[in-house]
Amino acid sequence: MRDARVSLVTLGVSDLARSARFYEALGWTRTDAGNEAVVFLQGEGLVLSLFGMRDLAEDAGLAAEPLPRFRGATLAVNLPSEPEADRLFAVAVAAGAQSVKPLQRASWGGYSGYLADPDGHLWEIAHNPFFPLDAQGRIDLTPSSEEPA
């Protein structure tokens, strides 16, 4: 069994319905697994969970506190081309995201920008020509098992 994986990411949100609409506009599929307190959205290889901010803090045994603008973490979507990154960035902004750093050529050789969802969670939208994507669009950095000829 491989434990090095993320199966589900939960985001604390201030308005469950608004956040569900936002992520559905980006292509996530809402499932029937949730209830009035939590929404589960199916993505490609990952489930995104939206939980009321206060309820999530309570579930973790913590006090709900104001969130800083920069929280020390980002989520990322890597796409196979710059035009696809441009398309998703524009869709997200039209759905209510705030452009934090417009898409641009990055010093590391790719194309990247940042946006914040309606609750300020940062997402990087990128095309990284050095991170190959498999047939399902997932990054695959495992070395090839093929021996050179």
C-alpha positions as CSV (number, residue, x, y, z in Angstrom):
1,M,0.0,0.0,0.0
2,R,1.3,3.4,-0.9
3,D,0.6,6.1,1.7
4,A,2.3,8.9,-0.2
5,R,-0.9,10.4,-1.6
6,V,-3.5,13.1,-1.0
7,S,-7.0,11.7,-1.4
8,L,-9.1,14.7,-0.2
9,V,-8.4,18.4,0.4
10,T,-10.9,20.2,2.7
11,L,-11.2,24.0,2.5
12,G,-12.9,26.0,5.2
13,V,-15.3,28.4,3.5
14,S,-17.6,31.2,4.7
15,D,-20.5,30.5,2.3
16,L,-20.9,26.8,1.3
17,A,-23.3,27.4,-1.6
18,R,-21.2,30.2,-3.1
19,S,-18.0,28.1,-2.9
20,A,-19.7,25.0,-4.4
21,R,-21.0,27.1,-7.3
22,F,-17.4,28.5,-7.8
23,Y,-15.8,25.1,-7.9
24,E,-18.5,23.7,-10.1
25,A,-17.8,26.5,-12.6
26,L,-14.2,25.3,-12.7
27,G,-15.2,21.8,-13.6
28,W,-15.5,20.0,-10.3
29,T,-18.5,17.7,-10.1
30,R,-20.7,18.0,-7.0
31,T,-21.5,14.6,-5.5
32,D,-24.4,13.3,-3.3
33,A,-21.9,12.4,-0.5
34,G,-22.3,15.7,1.4
35,N,-25.0,17.3,3.5
36,E,-26.0,20.8,4.7
37,A,-22.6,21.2,6.4
38,V,-20.2,19.8,3.8
39,V,-20.0,19.5,0.1
40,F,-17.8,17.0,-1.7
41,L,-16.7,17.7,-5.3
42,Q,-15.0,15.1,-7.5
43,G,-12.0,16.1,-9.5
44,E,-9.5,14.2,-11.5
45,G,-7.9,11.9,-8.9
46,L,-8.8,14.1,-5.9
47,V,-11.9,15.0,-3.9
48,L,-12.4,18.6,-2.8
49,S,-14.4,19.0,0.4
50,L,-15.9,22.4,1.3
51,F,-16.7,22.8,5.0
52,G,-18.0,25.8,6.8
53,M,-15.1,27.6,8.4
54,R,-16.4,27.5,12.0
55,D,-17.5,23.9,11.7
56,L,-14.1,22.9,10.3
57,A,-12.3,24.6,13.1
58,E,-14.6,22.9,15.6
59,D,-14.0,19.6,14.0
60,A,-10.3,20.1,14.4
61,G,-10.6,21.2,18.0
62,L,-9.5,24.7,17.3
63,A,-11.0,28.2,17.6
64,A,-12.1,29.8,14.4
65,E,-9.8,32.8,13.9
66,P,-9.4,35.4,11.2
67,L,-7.3,34.1,8.3
68,P,-4.2,35.9,7.1
69,R,-4.1,36.7,3.4
70,F,-1.1,34.5,2.9
71,R,-1.6,31.2,4.7
72,G,1.7,29.5,3.7
73,A,0.1,27.0,1.3
74,T,-1.2,26.9,-2.2
75,L,-3.0,24.4,-4.3
76,A,-2.0,24.0,-8.0
77,V,-3.4,23.0,-11.3
78,N,-0.8,22.1,-14.0
79,L,-2.1,22.2,-17.5
80,P,-0.6,20.8,-20.7
81,S,-0.3,24.2,-22.5
82,E,-0.2,28.0,-21.9
83,P,-3.5,28.5,-23.7
84,E,-5.1,26.0,-21.4
85,A,-3.7,27.8,-18.4
86,D,-5.0,31.1,-19.8
87,R,-8.5,29.5,-20.3
88,L,-8.7,28.2,-16.8
89,F,-7.4,31.4,-15.2
90,A,-10.1,33.4,-17.1
91,V,-12.9,30.9,-16.2
92,A,-11.9,31.2,-12.5
93,V,-11.8,35.0,-12.5
94,A,-15.2,35.1,-14.3
95,A,-16.6,32.7,-11.6
96,G,-15.4,34.9,-8.7
97,A,-11.7,34.4,-8.1
98,Q,-9.4,37.3,-7.5
99,S,-6.3,37.5,-9.7
100,V,-3.4,37.7,-7.3
101,K,-0.5,37.4,-9.8
102,P,-1.5,37.3,-13.5
103,L,-0.2,34.4,-15.7
104,Q,3.3,35.1,-16.9
105,R,6.6,33.5,-17.9
106,A,8.2,32.2,-14.7
107,S,11.9,32.3,-13.9
108,W,12.0,28.5,-13.7
109,G,11.0,28.2,-17.4
110,G,7.3,27.7,-17.2
111,Y,4.2,29.8,-17.2
112,S,2.4,30.5,-14.0
113,G,0.0,32.8,-12.1
114,Y,-2.0,32.8,-8.8
115,L,-5.6,33.5,-8.0
116,A,-7.6,33.4,-4.8
117,D,-10.9,31.6,-4.5
118,P,-13.9,33.5,-2.9
119,D,-12.4,32.7,0.6
120,G,-8.8,33.6,-0.2
121,H,-7.5,30.1,-0.8
122,L,-4.6,30.5,-3.2
123,W,-4.4,28.4,-6.4
124,E,-1.5,28.4,-8.8
125,I,-2.5,27.9,-12.4
126,A,0.5,26.8,-14.5
127,H,2.0,25.1,-17.5
128,N,5.2,23.4,-16.5
129,P,7.0,22.0,-19.6
130,F,9.3,20.0,-17.2
131,F,6.5,18.1,-15.4
132,P,5.1,15.6,-17.9
133,L,1.3,14.9,-17.6
134,D,0.0,11.4,-18.0
135,A,-3.1,10.4,-20.1
136,Q,-5.3,11.5,-17.1
137,G,-3.6,14.9,-16.8
138,R,-1.7,14.0,-13.6
139,I,1.9,15.0,-13.1
140,D,4.2,11.9,-13.3
141,L,7.8,12.6,-12.0
142,T,8.7,8.9,-11.5
143,P,11.8,7.9,-13.5
144,S,11.3,5.9,-16.5
145,S,11.9,2.2,-16.0
146,E,13.2,1.8,-19.5
147,E,16.9,1.2,-20.0
148,P,18.6,3.3,-22.6
149,A,19.3,1.3,-25.8
